[in-house]
Amino acid sequence: MDTARRIFIVLFFSMALSIFCLGNFVPAFGAEPPQTLDMKEIKNEDGIKGLTVNFFVKGKTEDVWKWIGSVEHLGKLFPAVKKVVKVKDIDANTILWNYTLETSLGTKIFNVKRTVDEKNFSVKWIRTDGDMDYYGGSWKLMASEKYPGWVDCTYSNFVNAGWYIPYFKVISTSKENAQSMVPSLRKMVAGK
């Protein structure tokens, strides 16, 4: 009886361990992340309302980074960006840029301080002067642990266009921009 009990216990724990391991490792063997956008309206540390978008892109972090790490491709990702001109270097990782945007809110021209952290695959920007009361945001890329071969992307954008443009108009424009930007980024990384 004692031997049968031991066999039963060993089999039971072996089966439980198998189920646990299978449940934790199945994503590593071909599962793909959701292709939807996880959009949330939040406030940033300055109290400005905006949008954070989480999504996945198939590829390596470096492949996604080459499209968002510099201003060179902003017009491809965001068609409203018509012109970006370097104003000056602030330090090794920070540059002041002059942006010209053609939006549903009209033409907006302003300077943006853009700080790039290549080591951590992140970018942060903040308006320094010009049109709009506030314009800031960030990008953060991380190789997905749960979905190997995919990059977990977080894009945030916070805009206050002024008292004369209601928040619902600003946030709906931000959502539309994100919904068109993500497929464009995925195609660029895929080489399409």
Backbone as CSV, one residue per row, in Angstrom:
resi,resn,N_x,N_y,N_z,CA_x,CA_y,CA_z,C_x,C_y,C_z
1,MET,0.822,-1.199,0.000,0.000,0.000,0.000,0.862,1.257,0.000
2,ASP,1.951,1.220,0.762,2.832,2.368,0.861,3.471,2.696,-0.485
3,THR,3.853,1.700,-1.284,4.454,1.914,-2.595,3.438,2.517,-3.553
4,ALA,2.222,2.038,-3.533,1.167,2.570,-4.403,0.889,4.032,-4.063
5,ARG,0.914,4.346,-2.801,0.678,5.722,-2.370,1.798,6.640,-2.868
6,ARG,3.047,6.187,-2.782,4.185,6.964,-3.264,4.086,7.202,-4.771
7,ILE,3.730,6.167,-5.510,3.587,6.291,-6.971,2.499,7.315,-7.293
8,PHE,1.384,7.224,-6.587,0.289,8.162,-6.798,0.736,9.608,-6.524
9,ILE,1.449,9.823,-5.429,1.908,11.172,-5.077,2.887,11.696,-6.128
10,VAL,3.830,10.833,-6.573,4.795,11.247,-7.586,4.081,11.590,-8.887
11,LEU,3.147,10.758,-9.300,2.392,11.024,-10.529,1.573,12.302,-10.414
12,PHE,0.939,12.496,-9.267,0.129,13.684,-9.056,0.979,14.958,-9.171
13,PHE,2.107,14.989,-8.460,2.958,16.179,-8.512,3.615,16.350,-9.879
14,SER,3.930,15.267,-10.548,4.491,15.358,-11.903,3.476,15.976,-12.857
15,MET,2.225,15.527,-12.737,1.172,16.062,-13.590,0.925,17.550,-13.275
16,ALA,0.897,17.896,-11.999,0.687,19.291,-11.608,1.821,20.173,-12.124
17,LEU,3.062,19.692,-12.015,4.205,20.447,-12.518,4.136,20.599,-14.026
18,SER,3.720,19.558,-14.729,3.592,19.619,-16.190,2.565,20.661,-16.602
19,ILE,1.440,20.672,-15.938,0.386,21.642,-16.257,0.878,23.054,-15.986
20,PHE,1.555,23.260,-14.845,2.090,24.569,-14.507,3.100,25.025,-15.559
21,CYS,4.041,24.171,-15.916,5.076,24.535,-16.884,4.475,24.783,-18.261
22,LEU,3.545,23.947,-18.678,2.923,24.128,-19.983,2.203,25.472,-20.045
23,GLY,1.511,25.802,-18.988,0.780,27.066,-18.944,1.703,28.273,-18.995
24,ASN,2.894,28.158,-18.423,3.828,29.285,-18.418,4.686,29.371,-19.660
25,PHE,4.867,28.273,-20.373,5.777,28.289,-21.506,5.101,28.235,-22.860
26,VAL,3.809,28.010,-22.918,3.126,27.975,-24.201,3.331,29.259,-25.000
27,PRO,3.277,30.462,-24.370,3.482,31.672,-25.156,4.849,31.720,-25.848
28,ALA,5.841,31.050,-25.282,7.170,31.082,-25.868,7.246,30.264,-27.145
29,PHE,6.266,29.442,-27.406,6.312,28.570,-28.565,5.287,28.972,-29.600
30,GLY,5.426,30.163,-30.136,4.626,30.569,-31.277,3.409,31.423,-31.002
31,ALA,3.060,31.655,-29.769,1.889,32.487,-29.505,2.205,33.932,-29.867
32,GLU,1.215,34.629,-30.346,1.395,36.028,-30.717,0.618,36.917,-29.752
33,PRO,1.122,38.120,-29.547,0.419,39.053,-28.662,-0.827,39.599,-29.348
34,PRO,-1.696,40.202,-28.576,-2.871,40.834,-29.189,-2.427,41.946,-30.132
35,GLN,-3.146,42.111,-31.210,-2.811,43.144,-32.195,-3.638,44.408,-32.000
36,THR,-4.343,44.474,-30.915,-5.156,45.652,-30.601,-4.298,46.704,-29.909
37,LEU,-4.823,47.896,-29.833,-4.149,48.983,-29.130,-4.789,49.140,-27.765
38,ASP,-3.973,49.201,-26.742,-4.463,49.450,-25.395,-4.289,50.942,-25.132
39,MET,-5.377,51.713,-25.317,-5.327,53.170,-25.155,-5.961,53.566,-23.835
40,LYS,-5.252,54.437,-23.116,-5.777,54.931,-21.844,-5.593,56.437,-21.775
41,GLU,-6.637,57.110,-21.328,-6.540,58.545,-21.063,-6.028,58.701,-19.640
42,ILE,-4.927,59.433,-19.490,-4.326,59.632,-18.168,-3.836,61.072,-18.063
43,LYS,-3.379,61.444,-16.869,-2.711,62.726,-16.654,-1.232,62.448,-16.425
44,ASN,-0.376,63.338,-16.938,1.051,63.178,-16.707,1.451,63.863,-15.394
45,GLU,2.754,63.895,-15.120,3.245,64.481,-13.862,2.992,65.988,-13.784
46,ASP,2.721,66.629,-14.917,2.389,68.057,-14.922,0.879,68.310,-14.827
47,GLY,0.099,67.230,-14.707,-1.351,67.356,-14.594,-2.060,67.550,-15.922
48,ILE,-1.362,67.320,-17.027,-1.945,67.489,-18.362,-2.576,66.164,-18.799
49,LYS,-3.814,66.250,-19.284,-4.499,65.061,-19.773,-3.919,64.640,-21.118
50,GLY,-3.887,63.340,-21.324,-3.367,62.838,-22.587,-3.663,61.375,-22.775
51,LEU,-2.872,60.756,-23.605,-3.131,59.400,-24.054,-1.861,58.563,-23.944
52,THR,-1.999,57.359,-23.412,-0.923,56.375,-23.429,-1.419,55.191,-24.225
53,VAL,-0.579,54.727,-25.160,-0.948,53.630,-26.046,0.102,52.526,-25.916
54,ASN,-0.351,51.321,-25.586,0.523,50.153,-25.542,0.155,49.233,-26.691
55,PHE,1.187,48.711,-27.377,0.958,47.796,-28.496,2.233,47.014,-28.764
56,PHE,2.135,45.987,-29.602,3.269,45.141,-29.939,3.612,45.276,-31.417
57,VAL,4.920,45.182,-31.698,5.412,45.184,-33.072,6.322,43.975,-33.218
58,LYS,6.128,43.210,-34.302,6.968,42.039,-34.551,8.342,42.499,-35.012
59,GLY,9.381,42.007,-34.363,10.749,42.362,-34.733,11.631,42.513,-33.517
60,LYS,12.803,43.076,-33.751,13.757,43.332,-32.681,13.595,44.780,-32.219
61,THR,13.964,45.010,-30.983,13.866,46.361,-30.431,14.645,47.358,-31.285
62,GLU,15.825,46.957,-31.749,16.659,47.836,-32.583,15.957,48.202,-33.895
63,ASP,15.186,47.248,-34.450,14.470,47.500,-35.708,13.360,48.533,-35.523
64,VAL,12.665,48.472,-34.399,11.620,49.463,-34.114,12.282,50.812,-33.784
65,TRP,13.366,50.752,-33.030,14.067,51.964,-32.600,14.509,52.828,-33.781
66,LYS,14.961,52.192,-34.858,15.460,53.005,-35.981,14.363,53.880,-36.588
67,TRP,13.103,53.535,-36.366,11.992,54.332,-36.900,11.518,55.408,-35.939
68,ILE,11.752,55.226,-34.641,11.250,56.225,-33.688,12.347,56.947,-32.917
69,GLY,13.582,56.489,-33.010,14.677,57.075,-32.246,15.112,58.445,-32.731
70,SER,14.850,58.753,-33.989,15.224,60.066,-34.526,13.985,60.753,-35.092
71,VAL,14.132,62.011,-35.469,12.996,62.758,-36.021,12.825,62.508,-37.517
72,GLU,13.766,61.809,-38.114,13.790,61.588,-39.562,12.491,60.993,-40.115
73,HIS,11.839,60.132,-39.352,10.660,59.425,-39.848,9.340,59.916,-39.237
74,LEU,9.371,61.029,-38.519,8.150,61.514,-37.865,7.011,61.755,-38.849
75,GLY,7.320,62.310,-40.001,6.289,62.584,-41.004,5.651,61.320,-41.560
76,LYS,6.388,60.207,-41.578,5.823,58.929,-42.037,4.908,58.324,-40.976
77,LEU,5.275,58.511,-39.724,4.455,57.984,-38.631,3.250,58.872,-38.349
78,PHE,3.470,60.169,-38.426,2.426,61.144,-38.120,2.327,62.117,-39.292
79,PRO,1.399,61.897,-40.213,1.296,62.748,-41.410,1.108,64.231,-41.118
80,ALA,0.642,64.587,-39.935,0.475,66.003,-39.596,1.822,66.715,-39.470
81,VAL,2.892,65.958,-39.228,4.228,66.562,-39.103,4.722,66.906,-40.502
82,LYS,4.807,68.185,-40.793,5.199,68.647,-42.127,6.663,69.042,-42.210
83,LYS,7.210,69.504,-41.085,8.587,69.969,-41.124,9.188,69.892,-39.720
84,VAL,10.438,69.400,-39.649,11.174,69.363,-38.394,12.579,69.884,-38.698
85,VAL,12.954,70.957,-38.019,14.251,71.590,-38.259,15.021,71.655,-36.942
86,LYS,16.280,71.234,-36.999,17.126,71.291,-35.813,17.445,72.742,-35.486
87,VAL,17.223,73.120,-34.218,17.531,74.467,-33.750,18.931,74.474,-33.145
88,LYS,19.172,73.550,-32.177,20.501,73.470,-31.560,20.617,72.218,-30.700
89,ASP,21.865,71.815,-30.488,22.165,70.743,-29.535,22.155,71.344,-28.138
90,ILE,21.487,70.658,-27.223,21.495,71.106,-25.834,22.576,70.349,-25.067
91,ASP,22.635,69.039,-25.261,23.720,68.209,-24.748,23.822,66.978,-25.639
92,ALA,24.592,65.977,-25.222,24.847,64.808,-26.070,23.577,64.047,-26.437
93,ASN,22.561,64.077,-25.573,21.337,63.308,-25.801,20.099,64.164,-26.048
94,THR,20.237,65.467,-25.990,19.080,66.348,-26.086,19.296,67.382,-27.183
95,ILE,18.278,67.512,-28.027,18.320,68.479,-29.133,17.024,69.282,-29.118
96,LEU,17.133,70.566,-29.423,15.964,71.428,-29.574,15.581,71.433,-31.047
97,TRP,14.326,71.088,-31.332,13.809,71.006,-32.700,12.654,71.982,-32.865
98,ASN,12.472,72.479,-34.092,11.322,73.307,-34.432,10.377,72.445,-35.266
99,TYR,9.145,72.247,-34.776,8.144,71.418,-35.448,7.117,72.307,-36.141
100,THR,6.687,71.888,-37.326,5.540,72.488,-37.999,4.542,71.374,-38.247
101,LEU,3.342,71.515,-37.689,2.289,70.518,-37.841,1.088,71.134,-38.545
102,GLU,0.508,70.390,-39.469,-0.765,70.766,-40.093,-1.806,69.816,-39.520
103,THR,-2.637,70.317,-38.628,-3.606,69.467,-37.943,-5.024,69.960,-38.191
104,SER,-5.970,69.191,-37.711,-7.360,69.629,-37.783,-7.576,70.856,-36.901
105,LEU,-6.621,71.127,-36.035,-6.670,72.302,-35.173,-5.991,73.501,-35.827
106,GLY,-5.478,73.318,-37.057,-4.777,74.378,-37.775,-3.273,74.136,-37.788
107,THR,-2.528,75.084,-38.388,-1.070,74.980,-38.429,-0.516,75.355,-37.065
108,LYS,0.358,74.497,-36.542,0.976,74.735,-35.235,2.483,74.691,-35.415
109,ILE,3.166,75.724,-34.916,4.622,75.810,-34.997,5.145,76.032,-33.585
110,PHE,6.069,75.168,-33.158,6.600,75.269,-31.803,7.939,74.550,-31.707
111,ASN,8.690,74.871,-30.669,9.976,74.225,-30.407,9.791,73.108,-29.391
112,VAL,10.521,72.026,-29.610,10.421,70.842,-28.769,11.818,70.408,-28.344
113,LYS,11.986,70.216,-27.040,13.220,69.646,-26.518,13.029,68.131,-26.482
114,ARG,13.872,67.424,-27.236,13.729,65.972,-27.400,14.968,65.284,-26.838
115,THR,14.768,64.426,-25.819,15.864,63.717,-25.170,15.775,62.238,-25.527
116,VAL,16.889,61.711,-26.021,16.950,60.327,-26.498,17.860,59.513,-25.582
117,ASP,17.377,58.357,-25.156,18.174,57.408,-24.367,18.270,56.116,-25.177
118,GLU,19.304,56.021,-26.002,19.439,54.867,-26.900,19.627,53.565,-26.137
119,LYS,20.331,53.619,-25.025,20.604,52.413,-24.229,19.297,51.771,-23.742
120,ASN,18.349,52.597,-23.329,17.075,52.104,-22.801,15.931,52.208,-23.805
121,PHE,16.247,52.545,-25.055,15.253,52.647,-26.116,14.068,53.519,-25.701
122,SER,14.379,54.738,-25.280,13.302,55.651,-24.891,13.581,57.059,-25.409
123,VAL,12.506,57.782,-25.632,12.551,59.170,-26.096,11.531,59.950,-25.279
124,LYS,11.897,61.153,-24.875,10.964,62.050,-24.195,11.037,63.406,-24.876
125,TRP,9.899,64.081,-24.951,9.887,65.411,-25.553,8.945,66.323,-24.788
126,ILE,9.259,67.617,-24.883,8.439,68.635,-24.229,8.556,69.939,-25.030
127,ARG,7.431,70.585,-25.237,7.403,71.884,-25.920,8.100,72.906,-25.035
128,THR,8.919,73.755,-25.655,9.586,74.814,-24.894,8.967,76.180,-25.162
129,ASP,8.479,76.403,-26.394,7.823,77.677,-26.725,7.120,77.533,-28.069
130,GLY,6.293,78.518,-28.382,5.547,78.503,-29.634,4.086,78.186,-29.417
131,ASP,3.420,77.740,-30.491,1.992,77.425,-30.420,1.734,76.292,-29.426
132,MET,0.523,76.245,-28.966,0.022,75.279,-27.989,0.551,75.620,-26.600
133,ASP,-0.279,75.346,-25.624,0.127,75.608,-24.242,1.034,74.499,-23.710
134,TYR,0.792,73.277,-24.180,1.594,72.141,-23.701,1.646,71.085,-24.798
135,TYR,2.820,70.520,-25.000,2.994,69.411,-25.941,4.161,68.584,-25.413
136,GLY,3.867,67.375,-24.984,4.916,66.506,-24.440,4.533,65.055,-24.609
137,GLY,5.509,64.190,-24.417,5.226,62.772,-24.524,6.482,61.938,-24.471
138,SER,6.318,60.659,-24.811,7.450,59.745,-24.745,7.187,58.477,-25.550
139,TRP,8.287,57.791,-25.827,8.290,56.447,-26.384,9.113,55.576,-25.454
140,LYS,8.716,54.331,-25.268,9.514,53.356,-24.525,9.342,52.015,-25.221
141,LEU,10.472,51.384,-25.565,10.464,50.078,-26.218,11.134,49.055,-25.319
142,MET,10.546,47.848,-25.279,11.148,46.744,-24.529,10.889,45.451,-25.286
143,ALA,11.922,44.606,-25.361,11.716,43.282,-25.944,10.727,42.545,-25.053
144,SER,9.723,41.939,-25.649,8.698,41.251,-24.876,9.243,39.921,-24.357
145,GLU,9.114,39.723,-23.060,9.516,38.443,-22.469,8.445,37.384,-22.725
146,LYS,7.215,37.799,-22.702,6.104,36.859,-22.882,5.959,36.425,-24.333
147,TYR,6.311,37.305,-25.265,6.169,37.022,-26.696,7.516,37.248,-27.393
148,PRO,8.398,36.250,-27.361,9.706,36.414,-28.008,9.549,36.776,-29.490
149,GLY,10.419,37.683,-29.956,10.355,38.136,-31.335,9.422,39.325,-31.519
150,TRP,8.894,39.835,-30.417,7.990,40.989,-30.455,8.523,42.084,-29.541
151,VAL,8.195,43.315,-29.873,8.599,44.477,-29.074,7.350,45.079,-28.439
152,ASP,7.425,45.291,-27.138,6.353,45.927,-26.377,6.603,47.437,-26.434
153,CYS,5.705,48.162,-27.079,5.869,49.604,-27.316,4.871,50.398,-26.474
154,THR,5.357,51.469,-25.889,4.483,52.400,-25.170,4.729,53.798,-25.717
155,TYR,3.661,54.404,-26.202,3.696,55.764,-26.740,2.756,56.623,-25.901
156,SER,3.241,57.770,-25.460,2.413,58.694,-24.678,2.447,60.067,-25.319
157,ASN,1.314,60.746,-25.291,1.220,62.080,-25.865,0.273,62.918,-25.017
158,PHE,0.742,64.100,-24.630,-0.043,64.994,-23.781,-0.075,66.363,-24.445
159,VAL,-1.283,66.837,-24.715,-1.442,68.089,-25.457,-2.485,68.970,-24.773
160,ASN,-2.133,70.246,-24.642,-3.093,71.270,-24.258,-2.938,72.351,-25.318
161,ALA,-3.889,72.395,-26.239,-3.781,73.313,-27.375,-4.213,74.743,-27.020
162,GLY,-4.747,74.934,-25.848,-5.191,76.267,-25.429,-6.645,76.228,-25.008
163,TRP,-7.070,77.268,-24.343,-8.426,77.307,-23.787,-9.510,77.253,-24.860
164,TYR,-9.197,77.678,-26.081,-10.201,77.765,-27.142,-10.449,76.437,-27.869
165,ILE,-9.651,75.424,-27.592,-9.863,74.114,-28.225,-10.212,73.115,-27.128
166,PRO,-11.427,72.575,-27.152,-11.876,71.695,-26.072,-11.092,70.382,-26.022
167,TYR,-10.989,69.854,-24.811,-10.229,68.627,-24.582,-10.732,67.473,-25.454
168,PHE,-12.048,67.321,-25.619,-12.565,66.185,-26.401,-12.035,66.219,-27.831
169,LYS,-11.814,67.409,-28.387,-11.273,67.534,-29.746,-9.800,67.110,-29.766
170,VAL,-9.058,67.525,-28.767,-7.636,67.185,-28.675,-7.465,65.679,-28.498
171,ILE,-8.220,65.070,-27.595,-8.039,63.637,-27.311,-8.533,62.787,-28.479
172,SER,-9.606,63.215,-29.162,-10.066,62.422,-30.314,-9.039,62.478,-31.439
173,THR,-8.381,63.630,-31.618,-7.315,63.745,-32.621,-6.126,62.867,-32.230
174,SER,-5.768,62.848,-30.953,-4.665,62.002,-30.484,-4.964,60.528,-30.716
175,LYS,-6.200,60.115,-30.469,-6.583,58.715,-30.692,-6.539,58.353,-32.174
176,GLU,-7.034,59.250,-33.017,-6.982,59.005,-34.470,-5.538,58.891,-34.949
177,ASN,-4.671,59.767,-34.437,-3.258,59.719,-34.814,-2.621,58.399,-34.401
178,ALA,-2.921,57.936,-33.202,-2.362,56.663,-32.718,-2.870,55.495,-33.566
179,GLN,-4.154,55.522,-33.910,-4.730,54.423,-34.691,-4.151,54.345,-36.094
180,SER,-3.676,55.450,-36.638,-3.036,55.396,-37.959,-1.523,55.182,-37.842
181,MET,-0.921,55.637,-36.743,0.520,55.511,-36.556,0.943,54.068,-36.352
182,VAL,0.223,53.297,-35.551,0.645,51.936,-35.212,0.737,51.043,-36.453
183,PRO,-0.276,50.986,-37.320,-0.120,50.161,-38.529,1.034,50.633,-39.417
184,SER,1.256,51.939,-39.477,2.375,52.467,-40.269,3.702,51.991,-39.700
185,LEU,3.854,52.060,-38.386,5.091,51.612,-37.747,5.303,50.114,-37.974
186,ARG,4.248,49.330,-37.821,4.375,47.886,-38.040,4.822,47.579,-39.469
187,LYS,4.273,48.298,-40.456,4.660,48.089,-41.856,6.110,48.507,-42.088
188,MET,6.521,49.622,-41.530,7.896,50.090,-41.718,8.890,49.100,-41.133
189,VAL,8.606,48.580,-39.951,9.514,47.611,-39.314,9.554,46.326,-40.129
190,ALA,8.413,45.925,-40.689,8.349,44.694,-41.513,8.973,44.893,-42.884
191,GLY,9.267,46.140,-43.244,9.867,46.425,-44.554,8.866,46.472,-45.686
192,LYS,7.612,46.767,-45.359,6.565,46.826,-46.379,6.297,48.234,-46.809
